[in-house]
Amino acid sequence: MSDTTTTPRIAIVGGGLGGLTLARVLQVHGIAATVYEGESARTARGQGGTLDLRPGTGQRALELAGLTGGFLAAARPEGQDLRLVDKHNVLLRELIPEEGELARPEIDRGVLRDLLLDSLDPGAVRWGHRLDRAVPVGGGRHELRFEDGTVETCELLVGADGAWSRVRPLLHDTTPGYTGVTFVELGIPDADRTHPELARLVGRGSLYALGDDKGLLPQRNGDGRIRAYVALRVPEGWPASAGVPCDRPAEVRVVLLDHFADWAPELTDLIRYGDDTVLPRPIMMLPIGLTWPGTPGVTLIGDAAHLMSPFSGAGANLAMLDGAELALAVAESAADPAAAVPAFERVMHERVRPEARLASDNLELMIAPDGARLMAEMIDRFTAAATGKD
């Protein structure tokens, strides 16, 4: 236990993609910041699945971070492939980008996080620093009290600490609400070797199998793993609330298979042959259009600011752009970094609102009785708009 008190000028709570992008772009502009991360080390846990990075948001943030080359070297353009089927595995739509198309190349979240971590100066990230609470101490400064007893103070505090942010209460008391949909994450490692039929089913990118207020949403990861998300409209706290804790994966698979009993067996094999990775992921969101009164010396980025469902695919992209743009704003007012916050927040709120609405609308559209048909129609509308055809 330590009672050491130091004064970093800028403290970033949370070492996810948004917080690391903020630290990196600040570093590019010669501004030091400290990232406080609760995990004990960069390898303490898996970082999730694959992401599509978009030109105006995630790719723009990496450009500002000076990391475009590293991203392109690690990205998987083939991961943009998408297949849509119904519950009977009837193919409804298939999207295969042209060779060299880089509109939204995929990259595994862990690979992207490593790219950002490796770009930071030694010591920029302090591992094992899980925030207990932050306390205003006057003049826009905050005291950070960590669970291990460490105390730090800062002039600008940025909460990049996700859905259950411990920085957020400094700004408002709104907490995320349950959308009514829960994902259960399953996995099939080394799918080409262990289950080639499922590897062919999913293809090089993602598969959407939708219907009956449910979905099977597998995606190919760069390490050969198929990461499958089973989407259900169930009460919050499920499956534990149904008496099936996730530390009994065989029983969870039985329960899931019962939910999909009349689906094509080649689709339900994604459940049947999953390994013992069973992770419930209730889909939470903050209210669309949420804002807060400006508070001296503190702000939020990413999910801490605007948690939304994953059905727009924008969350990580927006978090990274939040970090990059906040860094640029701070660089422009380096003598008083907190002065950059109000204008940054206004832009962030305006940018995020339509994406949050889209994410909410897409959840309702896809996890629906006729989700496959509705998604097919949505794909047709977007395709027509992109090609200029009505």
RADAUR-V382639 format. One record per pair of residues at least 24 apart in sequence whose ideal C-beta (glycine too) atoms are under 7 Angstrom apart, sorted by the first residue. I is the first residue (numbers start at 0). J is the second residue. D is the distance in whole Angstrom. If there is no record, write none. Layout:
i	j	d
I	J	D
I	J	D
//
This chain:
i	j	d
0	147	6
0	148	4
1	148	6
1	149	5
2	148	7
2	150	7
3	149	7
4	150	5
4	151	7
4	152	6
5	151	6
6	152	5
6	153	7
7	33	4
7	151	7
7	153	5
8	153	7
8	154	5
8	155	7
8	336	7
9	153	6
9	154	7
9	155	5
9	336	6
10	35	6
10	143	6
10	151	6
10	153	4
10	156	5
11	35	7
11	157	5
11	159	6
12	130	5
12	157	7
12	158	5
12	159	6
12	160	5
12	166	5
13	158	7
13	159	4
13	160	4
13	161	6
14	124	6
15	159	6
15	161	6
15	301	7
15	318	7
16	111	6
16	112	6
16	115	7
16	315	5
16	318	6
16	319	5
17	159	5
17	300	5
17	301	4
17	318	3
17	319	6
17	321	6
17	322	5
18	159	3
18	322	7
19	112	7
19	115	4
19	116	6
20	60	5
20	64	6
20	115	6
20	319	4
20	322	4
20	323	5
21	157	6
21	159	7
21	300	7
21	322	3
21	325	6
21	326	5
22	119	6
22	123	6
23	64	4
23	115	6
23	118	5
23	119	6
24	63	5
24	64	5
24	322	7
24	323	5
24	326	4
24	327	7
25	326	5
25	329	6
26	119	6
26	120	6
27	64	6
27	65	6
28	326	7
28	330	4
30	329	6
30	330	6
30	333	6
33	123	7
33	125	6
34	123	6
34	124	4
34	125	7
35	125	5
35	128	4
35	130	7
35	143	7
36	124	6
36	125	7
36	126	6
36	128	6
37	128	7
37	129	3
38	126	6
39	126	6
39	127	5
40	126	5
41	116	6
45	109	7
46	108	5
46	109	4
46	112	5
47	108	5
48	108	6
48	218	6
48	220	6
48	226	4
49	78	6
49	105	5
49	106	7
49	107	5
49	108	7
49	218	6
49	220	5
49	221	7
50	105	7
50	106	6
50	108	6
50	111	7
50	315	5
51	79	7
51	103	4
51	105	5
51	312	6
52	103	7
52	104	7
52	106	6
52	316	6
53	103	6
53	316	5
54	102	7
56	313	7
56	316	4
56	317	6
56	319	7
56	320	5
57	315	7
57	316	4
57	319	5
59	320	6
60	319	4
60	320	5
60	322	7
60	323	4
63	323	4
63	327	7
64	118	7
64	323	7
66	114	6
66	118	6
69	114	5
70	106	7
70	114	7
73	106	6
73	110	5
73	114	7
74	104	4
74	105	7
74	106	5
75	104	6
75	105	5
75	106	7
75	221	6
76	100	6
76	101	6
76	104	5
77	203	4
77	204	7
78	104	7
78	105	3
78	203	6
78	204	5
78	219	6
79	103	6
79	104	7
79	105	6
79	204	6
80	202	5
80	203	5
80	204	3
81	204	6
81	205	5
81	207	7
82	202	6
82	206	5
83	207	5
83	371	6
83	374	6
83	375	6
83	378	7
84	206	7
84	208	5
84	371	7
85	210	6
85	371	4
86	208	7
86	210	4
86	211	6
86	262	5
86	263	7
87	263	5
88	263	4
88	265	6
88	266	5
91	371	6
91	375	5
92	375	5
92	378	5
105	204	7
107	220	6
107	221	5
110	221	6
130	160	7
130	165	5
132	165	6
133	165	7
133	166	6
133	169	6
139	295	4
139	296	3
139	337	5
140	296	6
141	296	6
141	297	6
154	296	6
154	336	6
154	337	6
155	296	6
155	336	4
155	337	5
156	296	6
156	297	4
157	298	6
157	300	6
157	325	7
158	299	4
158	303	4
159	300	5
159	301	5
159	303	6
160	303	6
161	302	5
161	303	6
162	283	6
162	302	5
162	306	5
164	299	7
164	303	4
166	297	7
166	299	6
166	303	6
167	299	6
167	303	6
169	294	6
169	297	5
170	291	4
170	294	5
170	297	7
170	299	7
171	291	4
173	285	6
173	286	6
173	289	6
175	283	4
175	284	6
175	285	5
175	306	5
176	283	7
176	284	6
177	235	4
177	281	6
177	283	6
178	282	5
178	283	7
178	284	6
178	308	6
178	362	6
179	232	6
180	230	6
180	231	7
180	232	6
180	282	5
180	362	6
180	366	5
181	231	6
181	233	5
181	237	6
181	279	6
181	280	7
181	281	5
181	282	7
182	228	4
182	229	7
182	230	5
182	280	4
182	282	6
183	229	4
183	251	7
183	255	6
183	277	6
183	279	5
184	226	7
184	228	6
184	276	7
184	278	4
184	280	6
185	227	5
185	229	6
185	269	7
185	270	6
185	273	4
185	276	6
185	277	6
186	224	6
186	225	7
186	226	5
186	227	7
186	273	6
186	274	5
186	276	4
187	224	7
187	225	4
187	272	6
187	273	6
187	274	7
188	224	5
188	274	6
189	223	5
190	223	6
190	224	7
190	225	4
191	223	6
194	272	5
197	225	6
197	268	6
197	269	6
197	272	7
198	225	7
200	265	6
201	225	6
207	374	6
208	266	5
209	365	6
209	370	3
209	371	4
209	374	6
210	369	7
210	370	6
210	371	5
211	368	6
212	366	6
212	367	6
212	368	6
213	258	7
213	259	7
213	366	7
214	365	6
214	366	6
214	370	6
215	266	6
215	269	6
217	269	6
227	269	5
227	273	7
229	255	6
229	270	6
230	366	5
231	258	6
232	366	6
235	281	6
238	279	7
245	277	5
245	278	7
245	279	6
248	275	4
248	277	4
251	277	5
282	308	5
284	308	6
284	359	7
287	352	7
287	355	4
287	356	5
287	359	6
288	352	5
290	348	5
293	340	7
293	341	5
293	344	7
295	337	6
296	337	5
298	340	5
298	343	7
298	344	6
300	325	6
304	347	7
305	351	4
305	355	6
307	354	7
307	355	4
307	358	4
308	358	5
308	359	6
308	362	5
310	358	5
310	361	4
310	362	5
310	365	6
311	354	5
311	357	5
311	358	4
311	361	6
313	354	4
313	358	7
317	351	6
317	354	6
321	347	6
//
